Amino acid sequence: MRSTKIVTSFIQDGQKLLILKRSNNVKTMKGLWAGISGIIEKDEEPLKRAKIEIHEEIGISENQLKLIKSANTLKINSPQYENHEWDVFPFLFEVKNPEIKLNWENSEFKWITKDELKNYKTVPSLEKVLSNLL
């Protein structure tokens, strides 16, 4: 089975978590709600990739981030490709009063409580990824 290594990060401000709605301009998972995700390139450190993706997707720089927790890698079956899975590296960061500046990859953002996530149509296993961080 093939696998792709990805990071999925959540940003927390107080009791609220940031989720992003994937835009129609991305290749996969259009219109679904997600954390901040990206493919880990070659032998790149997952934490480094997480910080890069956060800066690219929402405009928050590394010096504004406080790492709260990282969790063990999760294996999740890819719904798009047969015999393919994702190795997901989860991270939870805290940012106080952030100004969110979305790039082209996402069309909307919302601040929600962890219990509200079930009310959104999300990328596969997003609740599982989040539950490993909380």
Buried (B, 14 or more C-beta within 10 A) or exposed (E): EEEEBBBBBBBBBEEBBBBBBBBEEBEEBEEBBBBBBBEBEEEEEBBEBBBBBBBBBBBBEEEBBEEBBBBEBBEBBBEEEEEEBBBBBBBBBBBEEBEBEBEEBBBEBEBBEBEEBEEBEBBBBBEEBBEBBE
